[in-house]
Amino acid sequence: MTEEDLKAIGRFRWGRPHTPYESFIEDEGVPIVRGLGVYDVRDMDLGPWKRTGGSGAYLELDGLGNRNGLYVIEIPPGGALEPEKHMYEEMYFVVEGRGSTEVWREGQPEKKQMFEWQKSSLFSPPLNSWHRLVNASSRPARLIAGTNAPPIMAMYKSLDFIFNNPFTFDDRYPDDENYFKPAEELSIRPENGRHINLGNLIPETMNCELPLENHRGAGHRNFAYRLAGNSYIGFVAQYPPGRYSKAHFHPGGPALICLRGKGYLITWPKEAGVRPWEAGNEHLVQRQDYGECGIVSAAPGNGDWYHAHFGVSKNPFRVLALLGGYPRNIVGAPGDQISYNLDQNLGGNSIEYRDEDPQIRKDYIEALKKEGADFQMPESLYDPENEETLAR
């Protein structure tokens, strides 16, 4: 073998190119906000958005990983957005304002359906259906939207196919006058026995009743949702005052919106260790605070970063999760056991309270004191001799 044979072809380092979604949002001409999150999206600066007829900004938060697309959009007083349809799923959460959405199938504007929304409503136009959002008030209406546009644009690489496709998904959007009628009660998911809202409109997420689930301990209340037949799913969750969830890790993509109270996220890379402060790696720990109508990346980093969520209000801390759509977190073969809440020492992804860095509890107690709230975690959770786990 000659010296010429041993020469490498190409470069060992190179700049990552833009994904189709990243190129698309840069061409939209509106601001792009990056980082771990935004304390309150009502305070965000938006830019004129010619395509939509409103004002807006994209949220490219750390950890979305081109799985989840997020943006904030504002409808002018008494105005409406441009009608649109597309081959990616879209979920809307109303930050403030009230109005209505018109939905119709390709070539059937005479069968237009309409439903109303208000602050904290959650809804999703069926895939590739025409829809138009209308502001019914004399004040601007602001909404957060989550989409699975990043993987869809990466797959098809054709904006014409995505925005001008005449196909109708009749199985997802049947001819049903009650399609957008809210579900009267929660259902049970057969795969895990937990609660899910199977309606296509959730009129109010801020104060709706939540069943006790407690799959991460600490008095956790939760229900999942799957609107309009979407693979883009999520959940509404609530923690009692003075309690927090275990630190854990899982693939990136999800985002959390604060519905009530205030809180913060901490995150650090796995190489910093289970106890980063004790290991002298506290400089690698990042924190993002957020209040009502704030948003954070729920799993920052490269999908293997530890992270934990904390509510610091006197009242319960409630969040809405936008998990994104497929492909997400599919591992193993059908029928294999899956758990993101089980102790990582038992093969799960969670750090039990007894194993976490003591600085986490110390900082949380200090944050509660600043808000005049009390620490409510049972001391037994931190007992190294306690082998009981609340994860299921």
N, C-alpha and C positions, 0 to 999 in steps of 0.2 A: 504494500500500500504506500503510495507516494504522499508527500506533504500536501500536494494539491488535493488528494482524495480526502484529507482530514479537515479541510476548510469548511466551516459552517456556511450554509446558504441562508441569507436573510439576517434579520436582527433578533437579538434575544429580548429586547425591550421595545415597545412601540406604544403610541397613543391609542387608547380605545376609541374606535369610531362611534359616532352617534347611532343610536337605534332609530328605526323608523318613527317611533313615537317621540323621541327626543327632538328629531328634526322637525316633526309636525308641530310640536308646541312652540318651538323657537320661531317658526314661520307665522304663528298666530298673531304675533305683535303685541301680546299682553305681558305684564310682569311675570317672572318665575321666581317663586320664593323657595329657598333651600334651607336645610338645617334639620334639627330634631323636631321642631314644631313651632306653633304660633300661640302666644298667650291668649289672644282673643281675636278671632277672624273679623269681628266687627270693626276693628281698628286697622285692618289691612288697607293699604293703598291699592286701588284697582285701576286698570287702564281700559280705554274704549276698545270694544271687541266687535269688529266689523261683521264677522261671520255669524255671531249670535244675536246681534242687535242690542246687547247690553254692555256691561262693564265687567271685567274679571281679572283673575290672576291664577296661574297654575301653582300647585304645591308639589314640589319635587323633594319630599322629605327623605332623610337618610333611612335606608332600609326598605324602601318600597320596591327596589330591585327590578324595575320594569315589569312588575306584576300588577300593580295598582296605580291607576291614574287618578289624581285628585285636582279639583279646582274650585275656586269660589266665584260665584257669579251674582251680579246684582241687576234686578229689573227696575227700570225707572218708574216713578210714581204714575199710576194709571196706564202704564205701558205694557208691552208684551215682547217676548223674545221671538226671533224668527222661527218658523216651523222647521223641524229637522227630523231625520231618521238616520240610523246607522247600524252597522253590523257588530257593534259592541254593546254590552249591557251598561246601564247607567242607573245609579241610585242617587236620589236627591234627599237631603236633609235641610229643613227650613230653619235658618238661623234667626231670622226676624222677618216679620211681614205676614201678609195673608194674600191668597189669590186662588187661582184655579189652573188646572191643566186639561187641555183638550187632547184626545188621543183618537186616531183613526188608522185604518188599514190602507195599504196602497190601493188607490183607485176607488176608495169607498168613503169620500169625505161626507157623504150624506148620512153615514152611520157613526158620526163623530160622538164619542163619549166624553163626559166632563165630570171631574170631581174637584172638590175644594180642599185647600190646605191652609195651615196656620203655623205659627211658631212651634217648632219641634216635631212637625209632621215628617213622615218618612214614606217615600213612594218611588216607584220605578216604572217608566214606560216599558211595555213589552218589547222584546228585541225586534229591531228594524221596523217598529211602528212609527208613523208620523205623530209628533207631539209638539204642542206649543204651550209655553208657560205664560200666564197672564197675571199681572199685579192688580189686585182689586182695591188697593188703598192709595191714599195721597202721600204715602211715604215710600221710600225705596224698599224693595224686598230683596233680602240677601240669602243665598243658599250655598251649601257645600255639596258638590257632586263627586261621587266616586265611580270609576269606570274600570273595566278590564280592557280598555283600548290598547295598552302597551303590548300584551302578547298577541292580540288580534292584528294589530298593524304589523308586528314582526312576522306573523304567519302569512298574511296576504300581500303585503307590500304594494297595495293599490288603493289609493284614496277614492278612486272612482268606484271600485267594487264595494268599498265600505260605506260610502255615503249615497251611492246611486243604485243600489241593488233592489230590484223590484220584488224579491222573494218575500212571501208572507209566512210567518210561523204560526199557522192556525192551531197547532197543538198547544202552544204557549198562550195564544190570545184567541180563544174561541169566541163565537158570537154569543155573548152572555151579557145581558143588561145589568147583572149584579156583579160583574167582574171586579169592580173597584169598591164593592161593599166591604167594610172592615170585618175581620173575623170576630165572631161573638165570644169565642173562648180559645184558649191555647190548646194545641195538640201535643202529642208525645212522639218523639223521634224513636223509631223502633231500634236503631243501632245502638243507642246509648241511654234510652229511658229518660231523656231530658226534654224540657219544654221548648216548643217552637210555635211561632205565629205564622200560620199558613195563608193569611190574607194577602191581598195585593196592595193594601194601603194601611198604614198605621197612623191614625189621625194625630196621636200625641204620644211622644216618648218620654217627656220630661217628668210626668207625674203618674203614668199608667202603673197598674199593679204588677209587681214582679214576684214570681214564686221563689221560695228558698231552694237553691241548688247546692251551694256550699262545696263545689268540687275543688276549690282551692283553699278551703278553710276560711276562717275569719268571718263567717256569717254572710257568705256570698249569695246574692240573688241574681237571677239570670233568666232570660229566654232568648232563643235564637229566632232569626227570621229568614225567609226565603221568598221574596216578592216576585211576582210575575214569571214564575218558573225559572228564575235566574240561577246560574252557577255563582254569581256574585252575591255573597251572603254576609251575615254578620250576627251581632247579638246586642242586647241591652243588658247592662249589668250594674249592680249597686253593692256598695260596701257600707257597713255601719260606721259611725264616727269612731276614730281612734284605732282602726284596724287596717291592715294592708295585706296584699297578696304576696305569696312566696316569689322570690326571684326565680326566673326560669329562662329557657331559651327555646327558640323554634324558628323555622324559616321566615324570612322577612315578607313584607307586603301589607300587613294590617295597619290601620290607623285608628286612633281613639279620639272621639269628640266628647268634651265634657258637657254633660246635660245639666248637672246641678252640683254646686259646691266648687271646690278648687283642689288642685293636687299637683303632683309632680312625678316625673319619670326619671329613673337613674338607669344607666346602661354602661357596660364595660366589656371589653373583648375577653374571650375565654382564656387567652394566654396570660391575662393578669391574675388568674386564679379565682377560686371560689371565694376567698377572703382577700380582696385586692388591697385593702388598707393595711392589714397585718403583713402582707407580702411586700409593702412599700410601693405599691402600684396605684396609689390613690389618684395620681395625676392622670391616669387613664380612664377614670370614672367621669362620665358626663351626666349633666342634669338639665332637665327642661321643665319649668313650671308652666302651668296653664290653669285658667279659670273657666267659668261658664262660657261656652261657645269657643273655647280654645281647642286646638287639635295637636296631637303628637303622633309620631311614628311609634307604633306599638312594639315593633321588633327591629330596632336600629342595628347598624353594623352589617355584617355579611350573612345574617341568618343564624349565626352561632354565637352571638353576643348574649351575655346574661342581661336581663332587664327586670325591673320591678316597678309597680305602680302604687302610688300612695295618695290617699285623700286626706286633706288636712283641715277640713271644715268641721264646725260643731254639728252640722247636719250630715245625713248620709251623702256619700260621694257616688254619683251616677254617671255612667259613660255609655256611649254608643260606639260599637266597633264596626268598622268597614273592613271586612276581611279580604275583599277582592274575589276574583273568580278562578276557575280552573285555568291552567294546571296549578294546584296548590297542595303542597304537603302530602302528596300521595306516595307512600313508601311501602315496601314489602309486597306481599301477594294478597289477593282477596281472602279475607278471613283471618289474617294475622292480627294479633292484638296491638292496639295503638293507645298510647296515653302520653299527653304532654303535661299532665298534672301529677304524675307519680314521682316519688323520690328518685333523683338521678342515681342514687346508690342501688336502686332496684331496677334500673334500666329506663327510668323516665327522664324528664327534662327539668325537674324542679329541684331547687335547693331547699331542704327542710329548714324551718326556722332555727332549729337547734344547731344547724351546720353553717348558718350564714355569718358574715362578718359582723361583729358586735357594733361596728360603726353605723351600720344601716339602722339599727334600732335607736341608737343615740341621736342620730340626725333627725329621725322621724319624731322622736319625743320633743326635740327642740323646735321643730317646725310646728307641731301641735300647740306648744306653749305660746308661740307667737300669735296664734289664732284664738287663744283662750279655750282650746279644746283639750280633752283628756285622753291619755293613752289607755286603750281598752284591751290590749292583747293579753290573754292568759299567760302567766309565768310558766305554766307547765309546757307550753309549746317550745320553750327554749331549753328545757331540761335534756341534757345529753343522754340521760338514761331512759328517756321516754321514747319507746319504739313505735308508739301508735302513730299512724298517719291518717289525715282526713281526706287524702286524695283518693279518687275512685277511677 
